[in-house]
Amino acid sequence: MAAIFQGVGAAAALSSLPSNSFDSKNILFSPRRSFSVRKAPSFVVVRSDGTMNLDLNPKGRRAQQFIANAVATKEDSSAASSSSKPGHELLLFEALREGLEEEMERDPRVCVMGEDVGHYGGSYKVTKGLATKFGDLRVLDTPIAENSFTGMGIGAAMTGLRPVVEGMNMGFLLLAFNQISNNCGMLHYTSGGQFTIPIVIRGPGGVGRQLGAEHSQRLESYFQSVPGIQMVACSTPYNAKGLMKAALRSENPVILFEHVLLYNLKERIPDEDYICNLEEAEMVRPGEHVTILTYSRMRYHVMQAAKTLVNKGYDPEVIDIRSLKPFDLYTIGNSVKKTHRVLIVEECMRTGGIGASLTAAITENFHDYLDAPIICLSSQDVPTPYAGRLEEWTVVQPAQIVTAVEQLCQ
């Protein structure tokens, strides 16, 4: 059943609101393998509730054990919401920077390394100003050699530091895959527990706006198969900061996936210190008819589709899984037991993607609660085209999500 939805609604493809906050015409390709956004006196920002405005001055709880008969209630769903609380507004990349800066102030062992992370401030300005504040040894510019500086970060973690390794683009970290798989994920085990590897590997990824195939890769599933590594994906400024801080305090290696089209997303976050649980999903919208599981940029495609579905009389429950490894089967399981239908929406590839693993986990643990086959909407198994219209067709769009829910609920 899932296969029939690969192309449904493609001709009526709708772009997500966060996508409009990123202008591909502002991309510069330097002689190095980087790309950055031109600084302009004003630019469009998109809030996490979907509203847009012109910004003239750009500036946990522990995961619970699964309870067999428990069902998530609507009152439990707003734990991560902060829109009604006092605080300050930040863009997502600024929230990442604030979380990193706070942890560097709190713990002198935290350091950063990567290409252009120093006085340039990183390809998307996540580390802007940190070299001036903390010095060149704690914010270390490296040569264009991902395998080398990722290995150096792993070695630093083994000696007691808490390094953050930035990949200028997640696709470039394929050059460091040997270090990440054979060392980062395994050394705690192969050393008999003598070493811990408290390292955070982070960077931009996902399908951008006509960035071409090599800069539009979704590599979550590549790293998901590596034992010993945790993986999280941020989708809002609130959880970007909270996940960054939690990852830096973890004793495990953590890969933090950021989406290139969400950096200009704006949200009000609390002034007080907080962290997000690395193993906990977020209930975005409680509902009764179908469970929609998603993460990263697809969260906004799903919420756009949810407005149409509500108008059509459906009540979808939307969960941002956030933790890509391990899955939060407590939250997911409770939702499945309530709705009995599951739709997975991802930007990862269809073959061997996050959705495939999630489908297997749900089938194995909650098959008896399903009243319909699980449907997984994923990106097409092709290199991302440069042409804008073709690029849209390779990624799941809101119209396809609406059609899939209608089929599931028949």
N, C-alpha and C positions, 0 to 999 in steps of 0.2 A: 504493500500500500504506500509505503514511504516514497518509493521511487517515482510515483506519478506526480509528486509535488515539486520535483526539481525545477521544472520550467513554468509552473503555474503562476500566472500573474506577472510574468517577466515583462510583457509588453506594457503593463500598467505600472511599472516599477516606480516606487516613490522613494525619494532620498530622505534620510533621517535628518532631523534638525541639527544635531551636532555637526553633520557634514558641512552645513552651510557656513560654519565658523572658520573654515579652513580654505584658503584660496590658493589653488595650485599655481596661479600666476606669480605668487610671491615666493616661490621656491627658487633658491639659488643653488646651483651645483658648482662647488668649488673644485680646484684641482685635486683636493683630497677627496676621500670617499664619503663626504658628508653633505648634508643639505640643511639649510636653516631658513627661518622666516625673516623677511626684511622687517626691520623695525619701522612702524608707521605711527603717526601721531594719534591715530584712533583706529579701532577695529571692532568687528562684531563679536560679541560673546553670547554664548547660549547657556541659559541656566538649566539646572537639572530638571526643572519642571517643564522645559520646552520653550519658554519665552526667550526672546532675543532683545538685546539692546546694544546701543553704540557706546562703548567704553572709551571715554576720552582720556583716562589716566590709568593705563594698565599698570598696574602694580602686582567590655567583652565578658563578653562573658565566655566561660569555658564551654566547649561543646559537650552536650549531654549525651548519655548513652541512649540508644534507640529503645523506646518503650513500645512494646508490641501493639498495645491498644490505644496509644495516645493519638490525638488528632489536634493539629494546630488550630488555634482559634483566631478570630480576627483581632482580638485584643493583643495577641502576641506579636503582631506583624510590624509594629512601628518602632521597634527598638533602635534601629539605626537612623531613624529620621530625625533631622535637626532643623528643619525649615522654620519651626515655630519657636525655636530657642534663641536667646541672645547669643551674639557671637560676631564674627567678621566674615566678609565675603572674600573668597579667593577663587582664582582659576585653578583648574586641576593641576597644572604644572607648578603653580605657586604653592599648592597644598603639599605636593610631594617635596618641594624644597623646604617648606616650613617644618614638615616632619623630620626630614633629614637634618636640618639645622638644629632642631631641638635635641635630637639624639646625639649629635656631635657635641653640643654643649653639656649634655648630661653625662656622656661617657667618652672620655678621651681616647678610648680604643677604637672608636668609629673613624674610618677614613674612607676616602673616595679615590678611585683610579679609573682611567679611561681616556679615550681620545677627546681632546678639547674640553675636558671637564673643568680645567683650571680657570684662567682669567678670561677665556672666551665664554665660559658659563654653560657649556654643554650645547649639543645641537638643538635642543628645545628649551634651553635656559633653566633647566631644573637645578643646576649647580651654580647659577649666577651669583656672584658675590661671596661664595664660600671660600675661595682661595684667598681673597683679601682678608677675610675674617680669621681663617684658621691656618693659613700658611700653605706653602707649596708642597710640604711633606705630607700633610693630611689630605690635600686635594691635589692629586698627582696626575699631571699630564703625561700620557704615555705615547710611544710610537704607534703607528698603525700596524699592530701585531696582536690580534685578539687572543691567539693561543698563548702568547707569552704573558700578557698582562693578566689574563684570567688565571693562568697558573701561578703567577706571582701573588694574586689575591688569595688563592687557595692556600698557598704557603704561608701568607701572612695570617690567615685565619687559624692555621695549625699552631702558630706560635702565640696566639692569644689575642690578636687584633680582631676587629669586626669590620672587615672591608666591604665597601659597596663597589661593585664592578658595573660600570655603565657600558652597554653596547650601543654605539651610535645608531645602529639599527639592529633589530633582533636577528635579521638575516645574516649579519656579519658574525654573530656568535656561533654559527655553524663551523667557523674556522677554529673555535675553541671547544668543539663538541667532545674531543678526546679528553680534555682536561675536566670538563663538566661531568662526563659519564664515568670515566675510569678513576678519577681522583676525587672530585667534589662529592659525588654521591656515595662513594664506596670506602673512603679512607677511615671513617669512623668504625665501620664493620671490619675491614681487613686489618686494622691496627689493634683489634680486640678492645676497642673502646678507649685506647690511649689518646686518640685525637678526636676533638670535635671540630666541625667546620662551620662556624657561625658566619657565613658569607651571604650577602644579598646580591643577586645578579638581576639587573633591571635594564629596561630600555624600551623604545617605541617600536611598535609593530602593527600588523593588521593592514587592511586595504585602505590606502589614503585617497587622495584625489589625483589620479593620473600620475602616480609615482613610478609606474612601470613594474614589471614582474619581480625584479630582484629586491625592490624596496617595498613590496606589498605582501610579504610572506606571513603566513600564520603558522607558527612553529610550536604551538602548545603541545600538540600530540607527539612531536619529536622528543621533547624533554619529558613528557609524561611517562614514557616507558623506562626512564632511568631510575633504578632503585635508590632510595635514600634521599630523594629531593622532594621538597614541598613546592607547590606552585599555586600562586594566587593571581587574580586578574582584577584590577581596579576599574571602576566605572563611574564614580562620582568623586568630587573633591573630598567629601567626608571620608569615604572608605579608602581613597588614595593615601591620605595622610595616616589614617588609622592602620592600614596594612603595612605601610612603610615603617612605622614605628614598631609594630609588632614583629615584623620580619627582622629588624635590627636587634631586637631583644631575644630572638629565638636562638637556640643552640644548634639548630639544623640549618643546612643550606636551603635558601629560599629563592625561587625565581619569581620576580614580580613583573607581570606583563602589563604594559601600558599601551593604549591605542592612540595612534598618531592623530586621529580626528577628534579625540576627547580632551586634548590639552587645554582648549579654550572654553571648556565647560565651566560655568560659574555656579557657586553654591555658598550659602552661609554655613559656616562650621563653628563649633563651640570654641570659646576662648580657653576653657580649661583643658587640661591634658586628658587624652583618651587614646585607647588603642582598639583595634578591631581583632576579633578572633580569627586566626589564620585558617581554622578548620570549620568555619561556620558560614552557611549561606544567609542571604538576606531576603526576607519576605517583602517584596516590593508592592504587591497588590493582592490582598486576600480575595478569594473567589470560591465558587462552588462547582462550576461545570467542567473545567479542564485545567490541568497543571501545565504551565508553560515555563520551561527551564531554559535559562539563557545566561549570558555573561558579556562583559565588556560592551562594545558599541551596539551589539544586537539588543541589549536591554532597551535602547531607545526606539529601535524598529518595532520591538514587541509592544512597548507602551503606546506607540503611535497606532499600531493595529488594535490595541485594546480599546481605544476610544471608538473605533468603528464597530468592534464586536459588542460593546455595551449598547450602542445604538441599535444593534440588531437583536438585542435581547439576551446575549450571552454574558456570563459572569466568569471571566478567566482569572485564575490565580497565577500571578507572575512571581517567579523566584529567580533572583540573581545568585547563581551558585557560588560565585566569587572564588571559592577554593576548588581549583582544578585537580589537585591531588593533595590529600585524599578528598573524596566527595563527602558532603555533609548528608549522609543517608538518614539522619534523624529528621531533619527538616523536610527533605525530599520524600521520605517514606510516609510521614504524617500527611503530607499533601496528597500523595497518590491514594492513600486510604480514604481520603475525603472526596476527591473528584473522580477517581477511577479511570482517568484519561490523561495521557501525557503527550505533550508536544515539546520537542527540543529544538531550539533555534540557536544556531551558532555561525560564526564566520570561519571556523576551521574547516578543513577539507572533509568531504564526505567519507572517503576511504581511510579508515584508521584514525579518524578524528576524535575529538573529545566527546562528541555526540555518540559515536559508536561505543566508546567505553562506558558512557553513562547509560546507554540503552542496555548494555549487558548487565550492568550493576542493578538496574531497576528490575529487569527480567528475572535475574537470579534471586533477588530478595523480596520482590513485591508482585510477582506474577499473578498470584491468586486474587489480587485486588484490582486487576486491570479488566475493564469491560470492552476495551478496543485495543488493537495493536498500537504500539508506540510509533509515532511519526517523528522523523528527524529531518529538519530542513537545514542543509549545510551549503557551503559554497561549492561551486562546480569544481571538478577535478581537472582544472586547466591552469596554466600560468596566468596570472592576472593581466588582462590586456591593458595597453596604454589608453586606447580610445575610451572616452568617458562613458558612452552608451554601452559599449561591450563590457566595461568594468562593472557597471551597475547590474548587468545581466548575470554576472558570475556570483553575485552576493545576494543573499536572501533579502527580499523587500517586504514591506508591510502587507501589500496585497496578497502575497503568497501565504503569509501567516493567517490572514483572515480566512482564506479559502481552506487552509488545512484545518482550522478549528471548526469550520462549518461541516467539513467531512467527518471529523472525529465525533461531533455531537449529534450526528444524524441518528 
